[in-house]
Amino acid sequence: MLLALLYCIPAYAAERLVVPFDVNSYGQMVVQLRINGTTQATGVVDTAATHAMIDLATANAAGVPMPGDAKINVLGLEGAEIFPLVRVDSLAAGNVRMGQVNAALNRRIEVMGVHNIVPANALAGDVIDFDFDAGRILVYDGRPDTSTTLTPSRLPMRQVNGLWFAEVKLNGKTGLALIDTGSSISYVNSRFADDAGAKPNEEKTRELLGITGEGVAIRVATARRFSLGRHRVLGPDLLVADPAIFAHLGLADEPVMVLGLDYLSIFRVQLDRREQRLVLSSQGAKRGMSGIRLNSGGSRLRTN
């Protein structure tokens, strides 16, 4: 496991793990946490996290002892970073209970959004099931749940340094997508955009740089289609960026991307870790390709 001295159990042995969630104003999927039995806090269950993380304010409120000399190396989108290591006696969300959690202490208060992170790989079970319609995360053994009203796509999935990637296609070009429930946006690296022949969108790049500033190495490209198994997104505008994590994983020269909640939230998302399959299910045609077109919010779909 990615976390030392961590156990994860439901309230009853045969019970599924169930964690309710909401989507906040930052587009993050947030859960309610209870730290050390008393302190309430919000957090993120992150499929792209390698370690638990707690922010300083939450740690102080929960009476977590301040760190000594121990450090922990945390891999994030901007690469590896060293954080102080603290021990959290207990952490709960929904009917999930974790004890003796080693966590990175985040002292950076300037970062917007949620600072408390629970890595999805800390949840024990064959399937991690993100049901966005019901607003809950399910974790259970066996096969992924099925629905007669949803059309599934099953994408090959593999682990790279403990992180789950799925195979996707951009303009017919195959690449790997980091499944990242901690990111509200998706983006492709330059290699993927170039190999797929995605067309630079100068107008939208200028609009983007007007928001982020000229110093940010990011641009917009438009593709003909983005395929996730049998599902396809038609004419998407995609952010193009090259975060340090890809170089750290040895993937900088490969077609890769981050698959965030702007796309993931369209589907019921099931990580079948036993069979190494990502199952994406949505309302749509029962046979053939299901066409998806995002609206400006990127959170709903229309089937063509």
C-alpha positions as CSV (number, residue, x, y, z in Angstrom):
1,M,0.0,0.0,0.0
2,L,1.0,3.6,-0.5
3,L,0.5,4.5,3.2
4,A,2.3,2.8,6.0
5,L,0.4,1.8,9.1
6,L,-3.0,2.4,7.6
7,Y,-6.1,0.2,7.8
8,C,-9.4,0.8,6.1
9,I,-12.6,-1.0,7.3
10,P,-16.3,-0.4,7.1
11,A,-18.6,-0.2,10.2
12,Y,-19.5,-3.9,9.6
13,A,-17.2,-6.5,8.0
14,A,-19.6,-7.4,5.1
15,E,-20.6,-3.9,4.4
16,R,-19.5,-1.9,1.3
17,L,-17.5,1.2,1.8
18,V,-19.6,4.2,1.0
19,V,-18.4,7.8,1.0
20,P,-20.8,10.6,0.1
21,F,-19.4,13.6,-1.9
22,D,-20.3,17.0,-3.3
23,V,-18.7,19.2,-6.0
24,N,-17.6,22.5,-4.7
25,S,-17.1,25.9,-6.4
26,Y,-13.6,24.9,-7.5
27,G,-15.0,21.9,-9.4
28,Q,-13.5,19.6,-6.8
29,M,-15.2,16.4,-5.6
30,V,-15.1,16.9,-1.8
31,V,-16.0,14.6,1.0
32,Q,-16.6,15.3,4.7
33,L,-13.8,14.0,6.9
34,R,-13.6,13.4,10.7
35,I,-10.1,13.7,12.0
36,N,-9.1,12.0,15.3
37,G,-12.8,11.4,16.1
38,T,-13.9,15.0,16.6
39,T,-12.6,17.5,14.1
40,Q,-14.7,18.0,10.9
41,A,-12.9,18.9,7.7
42,T,-13.4,18.7,3.9
43,G,-11.1,16.6,1.8
44,V,-10.6,15.0,-1.6
45,V,-10.5,11.3,-2.5
46,D,-7.8,11.5,-5.1
47,T,-7.0,8.7,-7.6
48,A,-3.7,10.5,-8.6
49,A,-2.4,11.0,-5.0
50,T,0.4,8.8,-3.7
51,H,0.1,9.8,0.0
52,A,-2.4,11.3,2.4
53,M,-2.1,15.0,3.1
54,I,-3.5,17.2,5.9
55,D,-3.4,21.0,6.0
56,L,-1.9,22.9,9.0
57,A,-5.2,24.4,10.2
58,T,-6.9,20.9,10.3
59,A,-3.9,19.3,12.0
60,N,-3.9,22.0,14.7
61,A,-7.7,21.7,15.2
62,A,-7.4,17.9,15.5
63,G,-4.5,18.0,17.9
64,V,-2.1,16.2,15.5
65,P,1.4,16.4,17.0
66,M,3.7,18.7,15.0
67,P,6.3,17.0,12.9
68,G,9.8,16.1,14.0
69,D,12.6,15.5,11.5
70,A,10.8,12.9,9.5
71,K,10.0,13.8,5.9
72,I,7.9,12.3,3.1
73,N,8.4,12.5,-0.6
74,V,5.1,13.3,-2.3
75,L,4.6,13.0,-6.1
76,G,2.3,15.6,-7.5
77,L,1.6,17.2,-10.9
78,E,4.5,19.5,-10.5
79,G,6.8,16.7,-9.6
80,A,8.2,15.3,-6.4
81,E,8.2,17.6,-3.3
82,I,9.3,17.0,0.3
83,F,6.8,17.6,3.1
84,P,7.0,17.1,6.9
85,L,5.5,13.8,8.0
86,V,2.8,13.6,10.8
87,R,0.8,10.8,12.3
88,V,-3.0,11.1,12.3
89,D,-4.6,8.7,14.9
90,S,-7.8,8.3,13.0
91,L,-9.5,9.5,9.8
92,A,-13.1,8.7,8.8
93,A,-15.3,9.5,5.8
94,G,-18.7,7.9,5.3
95,N,-18.5,4.4,6.8
96,V,-14.8,4.3,6.1
97,R,-12.5,4.2,9.1
98,M,-8.7,4.5,8.9
99,G,-6.2,4.3,11.7
100,Q,-2.6,5.4,12.3
101,V,-2.4,7.4,9.0
102,N,1.0,8.7,8.0
103,A,0.3,12.1,6.2
104,A,2.2,14.9,4.6
105,L,1.7,18.2,6.4
106,N,0.7,21.0,4.0
107,R,1.6,24.4,5.3
108,R,0.9,26.2,2.0
109,I,-2.2,28.3,2.8
110,E,-2.0,30.2,-0.5
111,V,-3.3,27.3,-2.6
112,M,-7.0,27.6,-3.3
113,G,-9.4,24.7,-2.8
114,V,-9.2,21.6,-0.6
115,H,-5.9,20.8,1.1
116,N,-6.8,17.5,2.8
117,I,-6.2,14.5,0.6
118,V,-7.1,10.8,0.9
119,P,-5.4,8.7,-1.8
120,A,-8.0,6.4,-3.4
121,N,-5.4,3.5,-3.3
122,A,-5.8,3.5,0.4
123,L,-9.4,2.2,0.0
124,A,-9.3,-1.6,0.1
125,G,-11.4,-3.4,-2.5
126,D,-11.4,-4.6,-6.1
127,V,-13.6,-1.8,-7.4
128,I,-13.6,2.0,-6.7
129,D,-16.9,3.2,-8.0
130,F,-17.5,7.0,-8.4
131,D,-21.3,7.4,-8.9
132,F,-21.7,11.1,-9.8
133,D,-25.5,10.9,-10.2
134,A,-25.9,9.5,-6.6
135,G,-23.0,11.6,-5.2
136,R,-21.2,8.7,-3.6
137,I,-18.0,6.7,-3.8
138,L,-18.5,2.9,-3.4
139,V,-15.6,0.5,-2.7
140,Y,-16.3,-3.3,-3.0
141,D,-15.0,-6.6,-4.1
142,G,-16.0,-8.6,-7.2
143,R,-17.2,-7.1,-10.5
144,P,-18.2,-3.5,-11.2
145,D,-21.9,-2.9,-10.7
146,T,-23.9,-2.7,-13.9
147,S,-27.0,-0.8,-15.0
148,T,-29.5,-1.5,-17.7
149,T,-29.9,2.2,-18.4
150,L,-26.2,3.0,-18.9
151,T,-23.8,2.2,-21.8
152,P,-20.4,1.1,-20.6
153,S,-17.0,1.4,-22.1
154,R,-14.1,-0.7,-20.7
155,L,-10.7,0.8,-21.2
156,P,-7.4,-1.1,-20.5
157,M,-5.8,0.3,-17.3
158,R,-2.3,0.0,-16.0
159,Q,-0.3,1.2,-13.0
160,V,2.8,3.4,-13.4
161,N,4.6,4.0,-10.0
162,G,1.3,3.3,-8.2
163,L,-0.8,5.7,-10.4
164,W,-3.6,4.4,-12.6
165,F,-3.6,5.2,-16.3
166,A,-6.2,4.2,-18.9
167,E,-5.8,3.9,-22.7
168,V,-7.6,6.7,-24.7
169,K,-7.5,8.0,-28.2
170,L,-7.2,11.5,-29.6
171,N,-7.9,11.7,-33.3
172,G,-7.3,8.0,-33.4
173,K,-3.9,8.2,-31.8
174,T,-3.6,6.1,-28.6
175,G,-2.2,7.6,-25.4
176,L,-2.3,7.1,-21.7
177,A,-4.6,9.1,-19.4
178,L,-3.8,9.6,-15.7
179,I,-7.1,9.1,-13.9
180,D,-7.2,12.1,-11.6
181,T,-10.3,12.7,-9.5
182,G,-8.3,15.4,-7.7
183,S,-8.1,17.6,-10.8
184,S,-11.1,19.6,-12.0
185,I,-9.6,19.9,-15.5
186,S,-8.1,17.7,-18.2
187,Y,-5.2,18.4,-20.4
188,V,-2.9,16.6,-22.8
189,N,0.9,16.9,-23.1
190,S,2.5,18.4,-26.2
191,R,3.6,15.0,-27.6
192,F,0.0,13.8,-27.5
193,A,-1.4,16.9,-29.1
194,D,1.3,17.0,-31.8
195,D,1.1,13.2,-32.6
196,A,-2.7,13.5,-32.9
197,G,-2.5,16.5,-35.1
198,A,-4.7,18.6,-32.8
199,K,-5.1,22.1,-34.3
200,P,-3.7,25.0,-32.4
201,N,-6.5,27.3,-31.3
202,E,-4.8,30.7,-31.1
203,E,-7.9,32.7,-30.2
204,K,-8.7,30.6,-27.2
205,T,-5.0,30.4,-26.2
206,R,-5.0,34.2,-26.1
207,E,-8.1,34.2,-23.9
208,L,-6.5,31.6,-21.6
209,L,-3.2,33.6,-21.3
210,G,-5.2,36.7,-20.5
211,I,-6.4,34.8,-17.4
212,T,-3.3,32.8,-16.4
213,G,-0.6,35.3,-17.6
214,E,2.0,35.0,-20.3
215,G,4.4,33.2,-18.0
216,V,2.3,30.0,-17.9
217,A,3.4,27.4,-20.4
218,I,-0.1,26.4,-21.6
219,R,-2.1,26.5,-24.8
220,V,-5.3,25.4,-26.3
221,A,-5.7,22.9,-29.2
222,T,-8.8,21.6,-30.9
223,A,-9.2,17.9,-31.9
224,R,-11.7,16.2,-34.1
225,R,-12.6,13.6,-31.5
226,F,-11.6,12.3,-28.2
227,S,-12.4,8.6,-27.7
228,L,-12.9,6.8,-24.4
229,G,-13.7,3.3,-25.5
230,R,-17.1,3.4,-27.2
231,H,-17.7,6.9,-26.0
232,R,-16.4,9.8,-28.0
233,V,-16.2,13.6,-27.4
234,L,-16.6,15.5,-30.7
235,G,-14.6,18.6,-31.5
236,P,-13.1,19.2,-28.0
237,D,-10.9,22.2,-27.1
238,L,-8.1,20.8,-25.0
239,L,-5.6,22.4,-22.8
240,V,-2.0,21.4,-23.7
241,A,0.6,21.5,-20.9
242,D,3.6,19.5,-19.8
243,P,3.6,19.0,-16.0
244,A,6.7,17.8,-14.3
245,I,5.0,14.6,-13.2
246,F,5.2,13.1,-16.7
247,A,9.0,13.6,-16.8
248,H,9.3,12.1,-13.3
249,L,7.4,9.0,-14.4
250,G,9.6,8.7,-17.6
251,L,6.6,9.6,-19.8
252,A,7.6,13.0,-21.1
253,D,8.2,11.7,-24.6
254,E,5.0,9.6,-24.7
255,P,1.5,10.7,-25.6
256,V,-0.1,11.2,-22.2
257,M,-2.7,13.3,-20.5
258,V,-4.5,14.0,-17.2
259,L,-8.1,12.9,-17.3
260,G,-9.9,15.2,-14.7
261,L,-13.4,15.7,-13.4
262,D,-14.5,17.9,-16.4
263,Y,-14.7,14.6,-18.3
264,L,-14.9,12.0,-15.6
265,S,-18.0,13.6,-14.0
266,I,-19.9,12.9,-17.2
267,F,-19.8,9.1,-16.5
268,R,-20.2,6.6,-13.7
269,V,-16.5,5.9,-13.2
270,Q,-15.4,2.4,-12.0
271,L,-11.8,1.5,-11.5
272,D,-11.7,-2.3,-11.6
273,R,-8.3,-2.9,-10.1
274,R,-8.5,-6.7,-10.2
275,E,-9.2,-6.9,-13.9
276,Q,-7.2,-3.6,-14.6
277,R,-10.1,-2.0,-16.5
278,L,-11.6,1.5,-16.3
279,V,-15.3,1.3,-16.8
280,L,-17.0,4.5,-18.0
281,S,-20.8,4.3,-18.2
282,S,-23.2,7.0,-19.5
283,Q,-26.7,7.4,-20.9
284,G,-26.5,6.6,-24.6
285,A,-27.0,4.2,-27.5
286,K,-26.9,0.5,-26.6
287,R,-24.7,-0.4,-29.6
288,G,-21.9,1.2,-31.4
289,M,-20.3,4.6,-30.5
290,S,-22.0,6.9,-28.1
291,G,-21.4,10.5,-29.0
292,I,-20.9,13.1,-26.3
293,R,-20.7,16.9,-26.6
294,L,-19.8,19.0,-23.5
295,N,-21.5,22.2,-22.7
296,S,-19.6,25.2,-21.4
297,G,-19.6,23.9,-17.9
298,G,-18.3,20.5,-19.0
299,S,-20.5,18.7,-16.5
300,R,-23.4,17.4,-18.6
301,L,-23.7,15.6,-21.9
302,R,-25.9,15.3,-24.9
303,T,-26.1,12.0,-26.8
304,N,-26.0,12.5,-30.6
